[in-house]
Amino acid sequence: MLTKEYLHYLIVLLLFLTGTLFYYVYTQQEQAPLTVHFLDIGQGDAILISDDRGNQILIDGGPNGRKLLYQLGKEMPLLDKKIEAVILTHPDADHLTGLLDLLESYQVEIFLNNGQRESNPLFKELEKLLSEKKIFTKKVNAGDLLKFGEVELLVLSSGGENDKNKNQASVVAKLIYGENSFLFTGDIEAEKESQLVLNNADLKADWLKVGHHGSANGTSNFFLRKVQPRHAAISVGEKNRFGHPASVVLENLKKHKVNIWRTDKQGTISVECDLNRCVPKTKNNLKTIDTRFGN
């Protein structure tokens, strides 16, 4: 026979579980048609693209698997453990390391990269996991068009024979969703930026993921004149030893009247979009921040 105390405990537990379920359903219904999250994972890159149909694309995994999984847990639906596509822009540790834990914890359908291979233990472990889990792996090339529902991702560059520098061989891709566009640049620097401009690549975008965490070697005025971004997201760690983002990059962005968003200042930056417009928000205070022309 149930005691009053035990019955009370069951009622409280039932109410809690019911409330949790209603919250989960409510947040799922309220999800924007498309959200681009510049995840706060420290000194590295990790960008989650998700739609209201439960599809996700992850560009890079950052330098720490624990931090990546924590941020994904906050941004993805509670029961969703599948990522439709992962793109590794290039095999530097601050883009690759987090993907090792990701592959152990999530089902990944497609793994895309720039074809570069490394002999270090991190990359060997990545290849081992991809093989063990039988994940379809493909090198992307300039001109490839990836479609996920309403989202189109056009590859503009994926390295070349003369790219001895890993950064310059980063996958560069442009996301197009209705009237909105995002340019993801990996760690490219000024030389690759100039090549893209001179090759008449379709660079114009509303949002620019600033290359190489705001290194002084990139985000040139020449490049910015072509991209014409309204917003720039810089994925960077607090008080990092590289001095990113460089003051010259911030000045260039301000000169072009670009709104600057930084993960070291504002945490994860979530850009919620419908087919006509996007609204940037941060998780630190759950509201849009006015960042006109820098901080």
C-alpha positions in Angstrom: 0.0 0.0 0.0 1.3 3.4 -1.0 2.1 5.8 1.9 1.0 9.4 1.7 4.7 10.5 1.5 5.4 8.1 -1.4 2.3 9.2 -3.2 3.3 12.8 -2.8 6.8 12.0 -4.2 5.2 10.3 -7.2 2.9 13.3 -7.9 5.8 15.8 -7.7 7.9 13.6 -10.0 5.1 13.3 -12.5 4.5 17.1 -12.5 8.2 17.6 -13.1 8.4 15.2 -16.0 5.2 16.6 -17.5 6.6 20.2 -17.2 9.9 19.1 -18.8 8.0 17.4 -21.7 5.9 20.5 -22.3 9.0 22.7 -22.2 10.7 20.5 -24.7 7.7 20.4 -27.1 7.3 24.2 -26.7 10.9 25.0 -27.5 10.8 22.7 -30.5 7.7 24.4 -31.9 9.3 27.8 -31.3 12.5 26.9 -33.1 13.5 29.3 -35.9 13.4 27.8 -39.5 17.2 28.1 -39.6 19.7 28.9 -36.8 23.5 29.4 -37.3 25.3 29.0 -33.9 28.9 30.3 -33.6 29.6 28.1 -30.6 31.6 29.3 -27.6 34.3 26.6 -27.5 37.4 28.7 -26.8 40.3 29.3 -29.2 39.0 27.4 -32.2 36.1 27.1 -34.6 32.8 25.2 -34.2 29.7 26.3 -36.1 26.4 24.5 -35.8 23.7 25.0 -38.5 20.3 23.6 -37.6 16.8 23.8 -39.1 13.4 23.2 -37.6 13.2 19.8 -39.3 15.9 18.5 -37.0 18.7 18.6 -39.5 22.2 19.7 -38.4 25.5 20.6 -40.1 28.6 21.1 -38.0 31.5 23.0 -39.4 34.7 22.1 -37.4 34.8 20.8 -33.8 37.0 23.2 -31.8 39.9 22.3 -29.6 38.1 20.5 -26.8 35.6 17.7 -27.1 34.0 18.3 -23.7 33.3 21.9 -24.5 31.9 21.0 -27.9 29.5 18.3 -26.5 28.4 20.7 -23.8 27.5 23.4 -26.3 25.8 20.9 -28.7 23.7 19.7 -25.7 22.5 23.2 -25.2 21.6 24.0 -28.8 20.3 20.6 -30.1 17.0 18.9 -29.2 17.3 16.8 -26.1 16.8 13.4 -27.8 18.6 14.3 -31.1 21.9 12.4 -31.3 22.3 12.6 -35.1 24.3 15.2 -37.1 23.6 15.0 -40.8 26.9 16.4 -42.0 30.2 17.3 -40.5 32.7 19.5 -42.4 36.3 19.7 -41.3 37.7 22.8 -43.0 41.3 21.8 -42.4 43.1 19.4 -39.9 44.5 21.9 -37.4 44.0 20.8 -33.8 41.8 23.8 -32.9 39.3 22.7 -35.6 39.7 18.9 -35.4 40.1 17.8 -31.7 36.5 18.1 -30.6 35.3 15.9 -33.5 36.9 12.9 -31.8 34.5 13.0 -28.9 31.7 14.0 -31.3 32.1 10.8 -33.3 32.0 8.7 -30.1 28.8 10.4 -28.9 26.7 11.3 -32.0 25.7 9.5 -35.2 27.3 11.3 -38.1 25.9 10.6 -41.6 28.4 12.3 -43.8 32.0 13.6 -43.1 33.4 16.2 -45.6 36.9 17.7 -45.7 39.5 19.3 -47.9 41.4 16.1 -48.5 44.4 17.0 -46.5 45.9 14.2 -44.4 48.2 14.4 -41.4 50.6 12.0 -39.7 49.9 13.2 -36.1 48.0 11.0 -33.6 44.9 13.3 -33.6 44.4 12.8 -37.3 45.1 9.1 -37.2 42.5 8.7 -34.4 40.0 10.6 -36.5 40.6 8.3 -39.5 40.3 5.3 -37.2 36.9 6.4 -35.9 35.6 7.3 -39.3 36.5 3.8 -40.5 35.2 1.9 -37.5 31.9 3.7 -37.7 31.6 3.3 -41.5 30.9 7.0 -42.0 30.7 8.2 -45.6 33.7 10.5 -46.1 34.3 12.7 -49.1 36.7 15.5 -50.2 34.8 18.6 -51.3 35.9 20.7 -54.2 35.2 24.3 -55.4 31.8 24.3 -57.2 30.3 21.5 -55.1 26.7 22.4 -54.0 25.4 20.7 -50.9 21.6 20.9 -50.2 19.9 20.2 -46.9 16.2 21.0 -47.2 16.0 24.8 -48.0 19.6 25.3 -47.2 22.3 25.4 -49.9 26.0 25.3 -49.1 28.2 26.3 -52.0 31.9 25.3 -51.7 34.0 28.2 -53.0 37.5 26.8 -52.2 39.0 23.6 -50.9 42.7 23.9 -51.2 44.9 23.5 -54.2 48.1 22.1 -55.4 50.1 25.2 -54.4 48.6 25.5 -50.9 51.4 24.3 -48.7 50.0 26.2 -45.8 47.2 24.3 -44.1 45.3 27.5 -43.3 45.2 28.5 -47.0 43.7 25.1 -47.9 40.7 25.6 -45.7 37.3 24.8 -47.0 35.5 28.0 -47.8 31.8 27.8 -48.2 28.8 30.1 -48.6 25.4 29.2 -47.0 22.4 30.5 -48.8 18.9 30.4 -47.2 16.3 32.5 -48.9 17.5 36.1 -48.8 20.2 35.4 -46.2 23.8 34.4 -46.7 26.8 33.4 -44.6 30.4 33.1 -45.6 32.5 30.5 -43.7 36.2 30.9 -44.2 38.0 28.5 -42.0 41.5 29.9 -41.4 42.3 31.4 -44.7 44.6 34.4 -44.9 45.1 37.4 -47.2 46.7 35.4 -50.0 43.8 33.0 -50.4 41.3 35.9 -49.9 42.9 37.7 -52.8 42.8 34.6 -55.0 39.1 34.2 -54.3 38.4 37.9 -55.2 40.5 37.7 -58.4 38.7 34.5 -59.4 35.4 36.3 -59.1 34.1 33.9 -56.5 30.6 34.6 -55.2 31.7 36.1 -51.9 29.0 38.6 -51.1 27.4 37.7 -47.8 25.4 39.2 -45.0 27.5 37.4 -42.4 31.2 36.7 -42.5 32.9 34.2 -40.2 36.2 36.0 -39.8 39.1 33.9 -41.0 41.7 32.5 -38.6 40.1 33.9 -35.5 40.9 37.5 -36.5 44.6 37.0 -37.3 46.4 40.0 -38.6 47.2 38.0 -41.7 43.7 38.1 -43.0 40.4 40.0 -43.3 41.9 42.6 -45.7 40.1 45.6 -46.9 40.4 44.2 -50.4 38.5 41.1 -49.3 35.9 43.1 -47.3 35.1 45.3 -50.2 34.1 42.1 -52.1 32.2 40.4 -49.3 30.3 43.5 -48.1 29.2 41.9 -44.9 26.8 43.5 -42.4 27.9 41.3 -39.6 31.1 39.5 -38.7 31.5 36.7 -36.2 34.9 36.1 -34.6 35.4 32.7 -32.9 38.1 33.3 -30.4 39.2 32.3 -26.9 39.5 34.7 -24.0 43.0 36.2 -23.4 44.5 33.8 -26.0 48.3 33.8 -26.5 48.0 34.8 -30.1 46.4 38.2 -29.5 43.4 37.4 -31.6 41.5 39.3 -32.9 44.2 41.6 -34.1 43.6 45.4 -33.8 44.1 45.8 -37.6 41.3 43.4 -38.3 38.9 45.1 -35.9 39.8 48.5 -37.5 39.2 47.1 -41.0 35.8 45.8 -40.0 34.9 49.1 -38.4 36.1 51.0 -41.5 33.5 49.0 -43.5 30.8 49.6 -40.8 30.5 45.9 -40.0 28.8 44.8 -36.8 31.3 42.7 -34.8 30.3 39.7 -32.7 32.8 37.8 -30.6 32.5 34.5 -28.7 35.1 35.6 -26.1 32.9 38.7 -25.3 29.4 37.4 -25.9 29.5 33.6 -25.7 27.7 31.6 -28.3 26.2 33.7 -31.1 23.0 32.4 -32.4 21.6 33.8 -35.7 18.0 33.0 -36.1 16.7 33.2 -39.7 13.5 32.9 -41.7 13.6 33.2 -45.5 13.7 37.0 -45.4 15.9 38.1 -42.5 18.1 37.0 -39.6 18.2 38.1 -36.0 21.5 37.7 -34.0 21.3 36.8 -30.4 23.7 35.8 -27.7 23.3 33.2 -24.9 24.9 35.3 -22.2 21.8 37.5 -21.9 19.3 36.0 -24.3 18.8 39.2 -26.2 20.2 41.0 -29.2 23.2 43.2 -28.5 23.9 46.3 -30.4 27.5 45.8 -31.6 27.6 48.4 -34.4 31.2 48.9 -35.6 32.8 46.9 -32.9 33.2 46.7 -29.1 
